[in-house]
Amino acid sequence: MNYKIQHGAEVSVITLEGDINEEIRESLDEIEKELKSKQVVFDCEGVRKINSIGVRDWMLSLGRLANRCAVSFVNCPEVFVDMAVMVPTFTRGRPIRSFYATYVCEDCAVERTLLVEIKAGQAVLPGDCVCAKCGGKLMPDEELESDIRFVITSA
């Protein structure tokens, strides 16, 4: 797992790139050592795959971090949200502030992932829901409503 930390006065943003797997422990240990902020935001857009060994190491590290600082997640890909739904302790009860959801064109069936933001306990759905290929209307897949409900109630 590759990562980049942007240290701010109040908040550190950790951008993740790669897989949450058996090789993540070293990166997580380094992240824990580098962090000094009381608030940490994980930008998870670059997370591609997640396996069970990675989940274990992720949850152990996240548990230690959550004892030291406020943690939240942004730009979470579907694989991240799916794992959080299957393993509710995956985020240690910390909020997912935004996540990607699949939208499908009603006319040509092209799929597109769009960012859904959570603000003040409400989902802010993307405004641009037009298919770039045919101009048809993009509709959310059937999991979006349950994902929103989970993300809002799990934090």
Sine and cosine of phi, psi and omega as CSV:
sin_phi,cos_phi,sin_psi,cos_psi,sin_omega,cos_omega
0.00,0.00,0.81,-0.59,0.12,-0.99
-1.00,-0.07,0.49,-0.87,0.01,-1.00
-0.50,-0.87,0.35,-0.94,0.08,-1.00
-0.67,-0.74,0.72,-0.69,0.02,-1.00
-0.93,-0.36,0.80,-0.61,0.14,-0.99
-0.96,-0.30,0.93,-0.36,-0.01,-1.00
-1.00,0.04,0.82,-0.57,0.10,-0.99
-0.92,-0.38,0.08,-1.00,0.00,-1.00
-0.88,0.47,-0.65,0.76,-0.05,-1.00
-0.93,-0.36,-0.53,0.85,-0.16,-0.99
-0.77,-0.64,0.66,-0.75,0.18,-0.98
-0.95,-0.30,0.72,-0.70,0.06,-1.00
-0.95,-0.32,0.82,-0.57,0.01,-1.00
-0.94,-0.33,0.91,-0.42,0.02,-1.00
-1.00,-0.09,0.86,-0.51,-0.03,-1.00
-0.99,-0.17,0.60,-0.80,0.02,-1.00
-0.61,-0.80,0.91,-0.42,0.05,-1.00
0.78,-0.63,-0.49,-0.87,-0.11,-0.99
-0.95,-0.32,0.57,-0.82,0.17,-0.99
-1.00,-0.04,0.99,-0.11,-0.08,-1.00
-0.60,-0.80,-0.30,-0.95,-0.07,-1.00
-0.89,0.45,-0.21,0.98,-0.02,-1.00
-0.99,-0.12,0.05,1.00,-0.11,-0.99
-0.99,0.17,-0.38,0.93,-0.11,-0.99
-0.81,0.59,-0.71,0.71,-0.02,-1.00
-0.88,0.48,-0.71,0.71,0.02,-1.00
-0.89,0.46,-0.68,0.74,-0.01,-1.00
-0.91,0.41,-0.64,0.77,0.06,-1.00
-0.88,0.48,-0.68,0.74,0.03,-1.00
-0.90,0.44,-0.69,0.72,0.02,-1.00
-0.86,0.52,-0.73,0.68,-0.01,-1.00
-0.85,0.53,-0.65,0.76,-0.02,-1.00
-0.93,0.36,-0.58,0.82,-0.07,-1.00
-0.98,0.19,-0.44,0.90,-0.14,-0.99
-0.96,0.28,0.70,-0.71,0.06,-1.00
-0.78,-0.63,-0.23,0.97,-0.06,-1.00
-0.96,0.27,0.40,-0.91,0.08,-1.00
-1.00,0.04,-0.14,0.99,0.02,-1.00
-0.70,-0.71,0.75,-0.66,-0.03,-1.00
-0.77,-0.63,0.74,-0.67,0.07,-1.00
-0.89,-0.46,0.86,-0.52,0.10,-1.00
-1.00,-0.01,0.87,-0.50,0.12,-0.99
-1.00,-0.04,0.96,-0.29,-0.16,-0.99
-0.99,-0.15,0.18,0.98,-0.07,-1.00
-0.81,0.58,-0.55,0.84,-0.05,-1.00
-1.00,0.08,0.02,1.00,0.03,-1.00
-0.95,0.30,0.81,-0.59,-0.09,-1.00
-0.96,-0.27,-0.73,0.68,-0.05,-1.00
-0.68,-0.73,0.38,-0.93,0.03,-1.00
-0.65,-0.76,0.75,-0.66,0.11,-0.99
-0.85,-0.53,0.11,-0.99,-0.15,-0.99
-0.91,0.42,-0.61,0.79,0.03,-1.00
-0.92,0.40,-0.66,0.75,0.06,-1.00
-0.88,0.47,-0.62,0.78,0.03,-1.00
-0.87,0.50,-0.72,0.69,0.00,-1.00
-0.86,0.52,-0.78,0.62,-0.03,-1.00
-0.91,0.42,-0.63,0.77,0.04,-1.00
-0.86,0.52,-0.75,0.66,-0.06,-1.00
-0.92,0.39,-0.61,0.79,0.05,-1.00
-0.89,0.45,-0.75,0.66,-0.01,-1.00
-0.90,0.43,-0.70,0.71,0.00,-1.00
-0.88,0.47,-0.60,0.80,0.06,-1.00
-0.87,0.49,-0.68,0.74,0.04,-1.00
-0.92,0.40,-0.70,0.72,0.01,-1.00
-0.89,0.46,-0.67,0.74,-0.05,-1.00
-0.90,0.43,-0.39,0.92,0.08,-1.00
-0.97,0.24,-0.37,0.93,-0.05,-1.00
-0.99,-0.15,-0.50,0.87,-0.14,-0.99
-0.41,-0.91,0.23,-0.97,0.08,-1.00
-0.98,0.22,0.74,-0.67,-0.05,-1.00
-0.84,-0.54,0.65,-0.76,0.13,-0.99
-0.56,-0.83,0.17,-0.99,-0.09,-1.00
-0.77,-0.64,0.64,-0.76,0.05,-1.00
-0.74,-0.67,0.33,-0.94,0.08,-1.00
0.80,0.59,0.66,0.75,-0.07,-1.00
-0.97,0.23,0.81,-0.59,0.05,-1.00
-0.96,0.29,0.22,-0.98,-0.04,-1.00
-0.85,0.53,-0.60,0.80,0.00,-1.00
-0.87,0.49,-0.57,0.82,0.00,-1.00
-0.94,0.34,-0.74,0.68,0.00,-1.00
-0.91,0.42,-0.67,0.74,0.03,-1.00
-0.85,0.53,-0.68,0.74,0.02,-1.00
-0.92,0.40,-0.64,0.77,0.03,-1.00
-0.89,0.45,-0.57,0.82,0.05,-1.00
-0.93,0.36,-0.70,0.72,-0.03,-1.00
-0.95,0.32,-0.59,0.81,-0.03,-1.00
-0.82,-0.57,1.00,0.04,-0.11,-0.99
-0.83,0.56,-0.41,0.91,0.03,-1.00
-0.99,0.12,0.02,1.00,-0.02,-1.00
-0.85,0.53,-0.61,0.79,0.02,-1.00
-0.98,-0.18,0.09,1.00,-0.01,-1.00
0.80,0.60,0.54,0.84,0.03,-1.00
0.96,0.28,0.19,0.98,0.01,-1.00
-1.00,0.04,0.52,-0.85,-0.16,-0.99
-0.96,0.28,0.63,-0.77,0.22,-0.98
-1.00,-0.06,0.90,-0.43,-0.08,-1.00
-1.00,0.03,-0.40,0.92,0.06,-1.00
-0.34,-0.94,0.50,-0.86,0.00,-1.00
-0.46,-0.89,0.38,-0.92,0.01,-1.00
-1.00,-0.02,0.66,-0.75,0.02,-1.00
-0.78,-0.63,0.50,-0.86,0.01,-1.00
-0.99,0.12,0.74,-0.67,0.13,-0.99
-0.88,-0.48,0.58,-0.81,-0.05,-1.00
-0.82,-0.57,0.70,-0.72,0.04,-1.00
-0.94,0.34,0.76,-0.66,0.03,-1.00
-0.91,0.40,-0.46,0.89,-0.10,-1.00
-1.00,-0.05,-0.71,0.70,-0.11,-0.99
-0.89,-0.45,-0.01,1.00,0.06,-1.00
0.92,0.38,0.27,0.96,0.09,-1.00
-0.93,0.38,0.67,-0.74,0.04,-1.00
-0.98,-0.19,0.54,-0.84,0.03,-1.00
-0.55,-0.83,0.66,-0.75,0.07,-1.00
-0.99,-0.13,0.73,-0.68,-0.02,-1.00
-0.79,-0.61,0.50,-0.86,-0.05,-1.00
-0.99,0.15,0.76,-0.65,0.10,-0.99
-0.94,-0.35,0.82,-0.58,0.01,-1.00
-0.97,-0.24,0.51,-0.86,0.06,-1.00
-0.92,-0.39,0.89,-0.46,-0.01,-1.00
-0.74,-0.67,0.79,-0.61,0.02,-1.00
0.79,0.62,0.66,0.75,0.06,-1.00
0.96,0.28,0.25,0.97,0.00,-1.00
-0.79,-0.61,0.55,-0.84,0.06,-1.00
-0.99,0.12,0.74,-0.68,0.10,-0.99
-0.96,-0.29,0.96,-0.26,-0.07,-1.00
-0.98,0.18,0.45,-0.89,-0.02,-1.00
-0.90,0.43,0.57,-0.82,-0.01,-1.00
-1.00,0.09,-0.53,0.85,-0.04,-1.00
-1.00,0.06,1.00,-0.01,-0.04,-1.00
-0.89,-0.46,0.71,0.71,0.01,-1.00
-0.91,-0.42,0.71,-0.70,0.01,-1.00
-0.92,0.40,0.79,-0.61,0.02,-1.00
-0.95,0.33,-0.39,0.92,-0.05,-1.00
-0.99,0.16,-0.74,0.67,-0.13,-0.99
-0.83,-0.56,-0.13,0.99,-0.02,-1.00
1.00,0.10,0.04,1.00,0.03,-1.00
-0.94,0.33,0.12,-0.99,-0.03,-1.00
-1.00,0.07,0.76,-0.65,0.08,-1.00
-1.00,0.06,0.76,-0.65,0.00,-1.00
-0.88,-0.47,0.59,-0.81,0.02,-1.00
-0.92,0.38,0.52,-0.85,0.07,-1.00
-0.95,0.30,0.15,-0.99,-0.14,-0.99
-0.93,0.38,-0.27,0.96,-0.02,-1.00
-0.99,0.15,-0.27,0.96,-0.12,-0.99
-0.85,0.53,-0.73,0.68,-0.05,-1.00
-0.87,0.49,-0.70,0.72,0.00,-1.00
-0.94,0.34,-0.57,0.82,0.06,-1.00
-0.90,0.44,-0.68,0.73,0.03,-1.00
-0.87,0.49,-0.73,0.68,0.00,-1.00
-0.86,0.51,-0.71,0.70,0.01,-1.00
-0.89,0.46,-0.76,0.66,-0.05,-1.00
-0.87,0.49,-0.66,0.75,-0.02,-1.00
-0.93,0.36,-0.65,0.76,-0.09,-1.00
-1.00,0.02,-0.24,0.97,-0.09,-1.00
-0.99,0.11,-0.30,0.95,-0.05,-1.00
-1.00,-0.07,0.00,0.00,0.00,0.00
